[in-house]
Amino acid sequence: MADFTALLSACTMADQQAEQTIKEYEQRDFPNYMAALATEISTEGRPVPVRQLAGLLIKNTLVAKDETLQKERIQRWMALDAGMREAVKQPLLAAIRSPEALASRVAAQAAAEIAAVEIPYNQWPAILPSLLENIQSPQSTDTIRISSLECLGYTCERVAILDGPEISEQTTDIMLNAVVDGIQASRPDKVRLAATTALKNSLIFAHKNMERKPERDAIMTNICEATRCQDYMVRAAAYECIVQIAVSYYDKLQDYMTTLYELTTDTIRKDREEVAKAAIEFWSSLCEVEQDLLDEAADLTERGLPVQRQCMRYVNAALVHLVPILLETLTKQEEDADEDTFNLHMAGYICLTCISQTVEDAAVGVIMPFVQQNIQNEDWRLRDAAMMAFISMLDGPKDETIGPA
């Protein structure tokens, strides 16, 4: 098509005729349309808005909210000749290495959509080694490392959503090696943030890696170190990884629970709200896992069947020391906060409710003294905190155990 750059440039200025021409080109000649977009995003010197739009259009050819349309778009892509697909993929890998940050990052998003479709079928063997090299090479800029890590994270996120085959163990190994390299304390904070986010998305595929203690230790060590990063966004993202591990790998937590208890409780007491809420979420998620395990065990026992998965009762073990810290968060009310605002106060209340549902009667002995001491306090914050604490016990402990407040 003549002067495709000018046509995309017109689209960036909401030229409806240009937009219609682009749509017709996609429908009429999809292979060359994709190749043309790949050329635009990978060519240095093209206007940045044009490169961004080219990447977005590539991405959108593979994405749809409707499940049927999503499958149709994937089938259309996979029906292309391998050489035509390569004519799109190679320029995208080049664009990820672009010194222009915006072009690099949108190329990462577009490449991730293709990778999520092809990697489960072992159709793009070049992408993971290329991203790993980008992350580890001393010649790479932080922009290139961040884009490469974001590409890995987006890929994992999309693979988990799309209905494709399970990715291979070798593929998972390369992904984890890349993100663990990026999360290390020697990396700049912005690189660590991208790596930590990518790790959260890739953990769902790491079952075999988490079975091997040396690899599991390496993953946990790097995540725990990231909770101490100076950048609060990295700290919060690290706790999101820990939450994912609690949910997906509960049976592997035992070796790390002392460290996780110390990290989370210290964070809840001392860190800024965004990070403290993420640390509280670890305990809320742990409660949900243990509730499921206890319910499962009760059901199996009632049917005379052996219990397959043991509840380690970590919440019970932490109860006496954890609950006072959470009760303190109830006194952190924001006077003008909307009732739907998820702040530290609300996070603490939800966690206390989860704890009461999990340990049941055992919660009363550690929560009720706070209620009785503060329910008539002159300080409205303490009165409100006492009321919220009492309400948190209403679903779990027996009524006769709670008694009158």
N, C-alpha and C positions, 0 to 999 in steps of 0.2 A: 504494500500500500504506500502511495506517495506521501512523503512527509508525515510519518506516523508520530514523530515527536511533536510537530505542530498540532496535530489532532489531539494528542493527550494533553498538551498545554491548554488547549481550548476547553477541554473537559474540566481541568482544574479551576476554570473560571465559570463553571456551571453553564457552559454552552450546550443547550439541549440538542441542537442539531449534531454537534460533535459526539455527544453521548449516544445518540441514536445510531450514528455511523459506526461507533465502536461496537455496539451491541450486534449490529448487522454483520460486522466483520467476524465476530466471535461465532455467530451462527453459521455463516457461510464457509469459513475456512479456519476451523478451530486449531489445527496444528500450527499453521503459520501465524495465526493470531498470538498463540502462546509464545512462539519463538520470537516474535517481534517485541512482545512485552519483556521477555528475558533480556533481549538486546538493550532495551531502554534502561532497565534497572542496573545493568552491569556496565554500561558505558560511562566512564568518568567524563565529566564536563557537561553532561546533560543537566538541565535544570533540576534541582532537588525535588520540587513538587511533582515533576513528571516522573522521576524515578520512584518516588513514594507511591504515586498512583499506579504505576506499572506493577509494583509489588503487591499492592492491595488487590488489583484486578486478577493477578495470578492466584492469590489466596482465595478470592471469592469464587473462582471457577471450581473449587473443590469443597466449598462449605455451603451447607444449607441447614436451616432449622428443621425442615420437614424431612423425616427419615427416608421416605421414598425418593425425594429429590436428591438427598445426600447420596444415596446408593447410585442413582443415575449419573451424578457428576463424577463419582469415583469410577464407575464403569466407563464413562466417556474418556477419562484420563488414561485408564489402563488399556483401553482399546487402541491407543496411539501406538504407532511403530516405536520400537525401543530407541531407534536413532532420533526420532522426533522428541521423545521424552528427554533424551540425553541433551538435546539442543536447548532445553529449558533448564535442566538441572545444573549443568556445568556453569552457565553464566550466573546462576544463583549462588553457587559456592564462591565464585569470584567476587560477586557483589557483597557477600558477607565480609570479605576482606577489604572492602572499600574504606578509604580514610574519611569518607563522608558518613557521619554517624547515623543520620536519619535513613540514608539509603541502606546502610549495613543492617540496621535493625529491622526494616521492613522486608529486606531480603531474607532475614532469618525467619520471619513469620511465614513468608511464602514457602520457603524451603521446608519448614516444619510440617506444613499441610501435606506436601508431597511425600515427605519422609514417613509421616504417620500412615499413609496409604501403602507405601512400597516396602518399608522395612519389615513388617510382619511376613512379607512374601520373599524376603531376601532379594529385593529388586534394586536396591541402591547401595551397594557395598562401599561406595566411595565416600559417602557423606560422613559416617562416624569417624573414620581415620582423619578426614579433613578437619572436622570440628575439634578433635582431640589435638591435632597439630596446632590449630589456631590458639587453643587454650594454653598449651605447654611451651610453644616456641618463644624464645627470648625476643625474637623480632616482632612479635605481635604487640599491637597497642592494646590498651585497656578496652577501647571501643570494640575491637575485633573479638577479644575474649568475652566481653559481655554479650555481644550479639551471638556468639557461638554457644554460650551457656543458655541464653534465652531460647535459641533454636532447639537445644536438647530438651529444655523444660516444656516448651510448647509441643514438641513431638510426643513426649510422654503423656502430656495432658490429653492430646487428641487420640493417641493410640488407646488410651483407657476408655474413651467414649465410643470410638468406632468399633464396629462388629467385625473384627478381623482375627486372624490366627494369633496365638500367643507368640510373643517375640522370643528369640532364642537366648540361651544363657550367655553365649558369646557377645551378643548385642548388648545385653544388660551389663555385662562386665565392662565393656568399653564406655558405656554411658556413665556408670558409677565412677570409673577411673577419672573421667573427665570432670565430673562435678566435684568429686572429693579433692582433686587437684585445685579446683577453683575456690574451694571453701577454706583452704588453709590460711592460717594467720599471717603468712608472709604476703598474701595477696592484698591489693587495695580494697577498701571497704565496698566500693561499688561493684567490684568483681565478686567479692564474697556474697553480696546480696543476690546477684544473679545466680550464683552457684547454689546458694541455699534454697532459693525458690525452685531451681531445677531439681535439686535433690528431693524436695518435698513431692514433686510430681513423679519422680522416678522410683520412689520407695515401693510403690505398689508392685513393681516388677522384680524386686530384689529378694524374693523368697529364698532362693538357693544361696545367695550371698550372705543373707542373714543367718543361714544354717551353719556357715563356716565361721568359727569364733574369731580368727585373726581378721577376717574382713569385717565382721560385725563390730569388733573392737575399734577398728580404724574408722568406720562410719560414725559410731557413737562418740569417739574421742573428738573427731572434728566438729560434730554438731555441738557437743558440750562446750568446746572452746569458742564456738561462734556465739554462744549465749553470753560471752564476756566481751564481745566486740564493742568498740567505742561507739559504733553507729547503732542507734536504737533499732533501725529498720532491720539490720542483720540479726540483732538479738531476737526480735519478734519473729522473724522468719525461721530462725533456729528452733524456737519453741513450737512453731507450726510443724516442723519436722518431727519433733519429739512427740507431739500429739498423734501424728500419723503412725509413728512407731508403736505407741501405746495401743492404738486401735488394731493395727495389722500384725504386730509381733509381740503381743502381750506375753507369750510364753518365753520370750527371750529377755525380758526386763530384769530378771532377778539379779544379775551381776551388776546392774547399773542403778538400782533403785536408791541406794544410799546417796549417790552423787546427784541423781535427779531430784530427790527430796531436798537436799541442801541447796541446789541451784534454784528450784522453783520457789521455795519458801523465802529465800533471800531476795529473789526478784520481786515477789508479791509485796514484801515489806518496803523495799527501797527503790525499785526502778520506776520509770515513768509509766503512765497508765497504759499505753498501748502494749508495752512489753509485759506488764503485770497481768493484764487480761489474758494474754497468750499463755502465760505460766499457769494461771488458774484453769484455763481450758484443758491443760494436761490432766488435772485432777478430776474435772468434770467428765472428761472422756474415759478416764480410768474407771470412774464409778459406773458408767454405762456398760463398759466391758464386763466388769465384775458382776453387775446385776444380771446380765445375760448368762454368764457362767453359772451363777447361783441358781437362776431359774431353770437352766438346762439340767444342772445336777439334781435338783429337786424332782424334776419330771422323770429323769432316768431312774432315780432311786425308787420313786413311787411305782414305776413299771417293772421293778426288779432287774434293771439293766445296769451294767457297770458304767461309772462316770468316766468319760473319755478325756475331758479337759478340766484340769484342776484350777480352781480359783485360789490365788495366792493370798487374798485378803490384804492387799497392800494398803487399802483405804483404812481398814481397821487398825493396822499397825501404826499408821501416821496420825490417827484420829486426835489423840490428846494434844499433840503439838501443832497440827495443821489447823484445826478448827479455830483456836484463838486468833490466828493470823487472818483467817477469813472473816471472823467476827469484826475484826478491826476495819476491814474494807467496808463493812456496812455503815460505818460512821463517816464515810467519805462522800456524803451526798452532795449533789450539785443543786443549789436552790432553784435555779431556773431551768433545770433539765426537763425535757419532754419525757413523759412516762414510757415512751418506746425507745429512749436512748439507751444504747448498750454501753454503759460506763463501768468503772471499777466496782461501784456499789452493786450494780445489777449482776455483774459477773460473779461477785462473791456470794450474793444471794442464791443464784442458780446453782453454784457449786455446793453450797450448804444443803440445798434441797436435794441434790443428787446424792450427797453423802448420807443424808437421813434415809433416803430410799434404799441405799445400799447396805448400811450397817444397822438400820432400823433402831431398835431400842437402845443400842449402845450410844446413839447420838445424843440422847436426852441428857445424860450425865455431864457432857461437855458443853452443851448449848444452854441448858436451862439455868445454870448459875448466872450467866450473862443476862438472860432475860429477867430474872428476879432482881438482879442488882440495878438494872437500868430502866425497867418498864415505867417507873414513876420519876425518873430523873428530871431535874429542871432543864437540862440541856436537851433541846428538841432533837438534836442529832442522835443522842444516845437513846432517847425514848423511841424514835423511829427505828433505830437499829435493833433495839430489843424486840419491837413488834415484828420486824422482818425476820429476825432470828426465830421467833416463836412460830411464825407462819411456815418457815422452812422445815419444821418438824412435823407438820400435819399429815404428810404423806410418807409413811414409813413406820415410825414407832407406833405401838399400840396406844389407844386413847388412855388406858389406865396407867400406862407408863409415864405419859406426859403429865397427866393430872391438870389441875387449874394453874394458870400462870400467876 
